[in-house]
Amino acid sequence: MRVLIVTPDYPPPPGGIQTLVQNLEEGLKNVGHTPNIVQIDPREYSSTLEDAIPTRRTLDAIKIRAPHFYRYFNTVHRRTCEAIEEHNPDVVHAAHIRVWPALQAATEHGLPSVVTAHALELGDRPLASVAFEEATAVHAVSEFTGSVIEHDHGISPDEIIHPSIDIDCYAPSDDGSGIGTDSIFTISRLVGRKNIDTIVDAWKRLDHERRGDRTLDIAGTGPDYDTLEAMTEDIDSVRMLGRISESRKIERLQNADLFVLPAGGVNYDVEGFGIVYIEAQAAGTPVIGSSVGGVPEAVGDGGMLLNDETNPDELAVKIADFLSNSEKLEQYSAEAQRRVEAFDLNPIAVQYVDLYEHIL
């Protein structure tokens, strides 16, 4: 099967959509299919004079209150048509509602199409409505995202398929290599809704007996970096790592005692799923997450959930519970590694193939 995947985001920049698309691409290859990627970044793309000519997408752009995007929408449509003619796909998959003109192009060429919904973008209801109307099938990355679609649009997604990871990349090493540090680790974009300050406040509440020689290692960049750096500058056991490479992230996850990310947010600005929790579990590291958005689906039985993601006292109790009980750590670690098999590249890719075959 030939699958044309149209996306606004693709690596090397990190991000959830980038990870989903790249891992879907690899998974489809692994199970014997041919994906082709077309990336059109709305912040940086090449358009033509033809893309500036008003079209039906111009009217759609006005309808969804985004008239300034009509040239981008025309570019997505043109490039999708070009890719269809070049690759002759069986299915067109729009990895984000923002590239909905790819769905129009698919229909015009007599092809079925799928659109993927995540979370934040669903706040733009008019845009989501246009995408869902154009697509043959709607895919949601989590039960949570599916519930948002049902609530806002009165339709059920045709399929809920969680994002995948290459679990072999995260498997703990048996050769004794690695950075060899005992730590509590977190990594994310440093913005308010991730509640990294709650982790720091919780860490302060743990006495030295609980902490031992461990450190709290915080990786990532973002608008809250300077505030967090000032907040932790007098705490020797907290290290601000800044941006780290993918390989370094994996090493940190493999060597951490615990991964903590109490991600919160309101309305649509939440984790639609939370791939990093699965990555931590694949590394054999138990996690503490929140009860917000799709996080509970990502954490499952491989960690604990907070009732209040902004409460440092609750978080401190849960961290201490883990650190003072090696048997519990081992139990959750084993459960984490057991459950991640279902999120590996190939079984997730097979679920997508089943969806494609169904709409074909």
N, C-alpha and C positions, 0 to 999 in steps of 0.2 A: 504494500500500500504506500502511496506517495502522499505525504501530508505537508501542506504549506502552512507554516506558523508565522503569523504577522504579529509583531510586538513593538511596543514603544521602548522597551528596555532589554538590554542584553549585556553580558559581561564584556570587558573586565570590571566596570563599576559594580560594587556589591549591592545587593538588595534582594528582596523576596521575589519579585517578578523575574529578575535576572536568573536567580537560582532555579525557579520553577521551570522556566523556558529551557535553560541549558540542560537540566536533568531530564526533562521530557525528551529533548533532542537525543541525548545519549541513550536513554531507555528505549526509545523507538528503534534506534540503530541496533541495539543489543538483541531485540526480539525480531529482527529481520525486516524492518520497514525503512522507508526513505523519507526523513524529514528535510525540509529546506526552510531556512530562516530568512525572513525579511524584517529588518529593524528600521523603524522610522521614528526617531526621537523628536518629540514636539518642540524641544528646546534647541535642537540643532539638526536641521535637515535641509536637503537641496531640493528646491522646487523649480518649476519651469514657468515660462510666460503662460503656457496653456493652463497651469494650475491656478492662475489668477483670474481666469474667465469664470463668471458666475455659472453655477450648475445646480442641479437639484440638491446637491450637498450644501450649497449656499443657503437655500431655503431651510434645509434641515438645521444648519448652524444657527440661523435666526430663531427657529422654533425652539431650540434647546438653549437659547440665550448665550450663544458663543459665536457671534458673527465674526470675531477676529480670528477664529480657528478655521474659517472655510478654506483657506489656501492649504492648510495642513491636511484637512480632510480630503481635498482634491488630490493632494500628493499621495496620500495613503491609497486612495482608489486607483490612481494611475499606476503606481508601483506594484500593487497587488495584481492588476490586470497584466502587467508586463511579466510578473513572476508566474502567473497562471499559464501564460502562453509559452514561457520558457520551460517550465518544469512539468506541465500537464498533471497537476495533482488530482487525487481522488477526493480530497477533503481540504477545506480551508479552515484554519483554527486561529481566531483572533484571541490573543493572550490577554487582552484588556479591552474594556468597553471604549477606550479612547480611540482605538483603531477600528471602529465599527464600519467605516466605508469598505474595509476588506470584505465584510459580509455582503455588502451590496455587490461588489465585484464578483463574489462567488455566485450569487443568485443570477447575475447577468450571464455567467458562463455555464449555468445549469449545474452548479456544484453545491452539495450540502455544506453546511458550516456550523462551527461551534464557537461560542464566545465564553471566556472565562471571567468570573466575578471573584473579587478578592474581599475588600471591605471598604476602605476609605473612599474609593471612587464612587461607591453607591450613594454617597451623599448628594451627588449630582443626579437627581432622579430623572430629569428629562433626557439626559444623555443615556442613562441606563435603559430607559424605556425604548429609545430608538434602537439601541443595540439588541435588546431582547426581541424586539419585533422583527428585526432583520435576520436573526440567527435561526438556523434550523433547530439547534439544541443549545441549552444554557447549562454551563458547568460551574459549580461552586466549589471553592477550595475547602469548605468545612460545612458542618451542619449549621454552625452559627451563621455563616454567610447565606446559606440556603434559607434560614429563618428570616433574615433581613429581606431577601428577595420576595418571599411569600408575603411578608407584612406590607412591603411598599408597593408591590406590583401585582399581588394576587395570583402569582403563578408559582409553581414548584419547579426547582431546577431539574433538568432531565437526569443529571448525574452529580453526585458529590464524590470527588476524588481528591484526596489529600496530596499535598506536594510530596516529592520524593527526594531522597538523598542517596549518594553512593556510599553505602555503609562500610564498604571495605576501606575507604579513605580514613575512616574515623576509628577503626578497630584498635584497641589498645595494643601497644607493642609488647612482645614477650621477651625482647632481647635486652631489656634494661636501659635502652636509650631514651632520650627525651630530656626535658629541662629539669626534671627531678625536684619540683617544688611542691610543697603542700600548700594549697590555697583554696579560698573561696573565689570563684571566678564569675565575672559577668562581662558581656560584650553587647553593645547595641549602639544605635545612634543616640547621642546624649541630649535628649529632649525631655521636657517635663513629664510627659505621660509614661515614660519608662520607669519613673520613680527610683532612679539610681540614688538619690539623696536618702531615700528610705532605707536602702541597703547600708549606706554609711552610718546613719543614725542607729540602725540595729546593731551594726558592728561595734559601735561605741558602748552599747549596753552589755556586751559580752565581757566578762572578766578574763584575766590572763589565763586562768585555769581552763576556761572553755576554748579560748583561742589557741592556746599552746604556742607553737612557733609558726603557725600559719599566717598567711597574709591575705588581705582582700585585694584582689587584682581587678582593676576596672579598665577595660579596653573600649576604644571608640572615640569618635569625635562628634562635635555638634555644638549648638548654641549654649549648652549648659556646662561645657568643659571648664571654662575659667572659674565658674562658681563652685564646681565640684573640686577643682584643684585647690582653691582657697579653703574650702571646707575640710580638706584632708591634709593640708600641708604640715600640720603639727602631729599627725598620727603616723608613727613610724611603720605600722603594720599595714598601711594602705598604700597601694602603688597605682598611680595613674599611668597607663601604658600608651595612651593615644591610639592612633591607627596602627594596626598590626596586620601582617600578611595572612593569607588564608592558611598557609602551612603553620604559621605561628599560632593561629587560633586553634587549629587542630591539636597542636602540642599542648596548649593550655587546657583545652577540654579533657585531653587524655590524662593529664597530671593533676587536675583539680579534685579535691574531695567532694565539692559540691558546686553546682551551677545555680546561680540565683538571678532571676529577672522578674520582678513583680510588675510587669507591664500593665498599665491601666488604660485610661482614656474614657471618653464619653461619646455617645452617639455612634458615628461611623469611624471615628478616629481611634481605632483599637486594632489589636492583632487579629487579622482574619483567621490565622492559624498559629504561626510561630515556628518556623523551620528550625531555628537555633535550639529549641528544646529537644527536638529529635536528634540534632547533631550531637548535643551533649550526651544524650542517652546512648547513641551509637558508640561514643567513646567510653561507655561504661560509667558515666558520671550521673548520679541522681540529680534531680532538679527541684527547685522551689519556684513555682509560678503563681500567677494570679487566677482569679475565677472570672476574668473579664474576656469577652469576645470568644475567639476560638482557642484560647490557651488551654483550657481543660482538655480539649480533644488532642492537643499536641502532647501534653504531659501524661495523660492517662494514668496507668498504674506505676509509672516510672519515677514518681516524685510526689511532692505535696503541693497543695494549693492553699493560698491565703484567702481568708474571708474578706479581709480589708487590705488591699495592696498598698495602702498608704500608712499602715500602722506599723511602726518600727518595733513596738513591743511584741506584737504577734510574730513578726518575722524573726526577731531575736530568739524567741522561744523555739521556733521551728529549726533554726540553724543550730542552736544548742542541743536540741533533741537529736539531730543527726550526728553532730560531732562527738557527743558523749556516748554514742551507742554504735560501736563498730559493726555489730551484728546487723543493725538496721541499715547502715550504709551498704553493707554487702548484699543484703536482701533487695534493696531498691536498685542497686547497681545491676544485679542479675536480672531483675524484672525489666529494667530499662533496656538491656541488651536483647532480651527475649522479644520484646514487643516491636523493636525497630525493624525486624525482618520484614514486616508488612509494608514498610515505607521505602524499601529498597527500589532501585531504579526499575528493574524488570517487572516485578508484580504491579507497580503503579502504571508502568507503560502499557501493560496488558489491559488494565482497566480502561485506559484511553482508547486502545484499539477496539475494545468491545463497544465503546460509545460510537466511535467512527463507523464501525460495521453496522451498528443499529441504524444510524441515520442514512447510511448508504442503501 
